């Protein structure tokens, strides 16, 4: 069965964008099987969705979130930026301070994760 998900208020539109991103991610990662590749069709009025793909979406959604919002990757990117800043003499002090703060946050995260894994 196909359903029409029509654009409307901005919140609905953002939901449609998110749904499409999850669907695309699921296809690229092989989470959504090839037989469902045409299950979502972009139309001028919104998205046409084949409901047979719905059981595939929850797994794609959570894996997308885990991949997109990974703390470790974000902190690593921050550290890379600070390391580049530290190469400039006028920014060295601030960069070192930021690196120390990031490392302290990392220690706290490790502590929390190790406590949670012991549950």
C-alpha positions, 0 to 999 in steps of 0.5 A: 500500500502506498501513502502520501506524506504531504508537505505542510507546516515546517515541522512536518517538512522537517520530519519528511526531510529526516525520513528521507535521510534515514531512508537514504542512509539505510539504502547506502548501508545495506539496512534497507534491502534492494527490493525496497529501493523504490519504496520512497518517491519524492513528489512535488507535494511531498513523499509517496511511501510504500508501507512495505518498507516500514519494518526496515526503517526503525533499525535504519533510524537508530543506526543513522542517529548513532553514526551521525551523532557520535560523540567520539567523532565529534570530539576527535574533529574538535581536537584536530581543529585545536591542534591546527590552531596550536601551530599558530603562535598567537593561538597556542595558549587558547588551543592548549587550554581547549585541548585540556578541556576536551581531554577532561570531558573525555575522561568524564565520558569514559568514567560514565561509560565504564560505570554504565557498562558495569550495570 
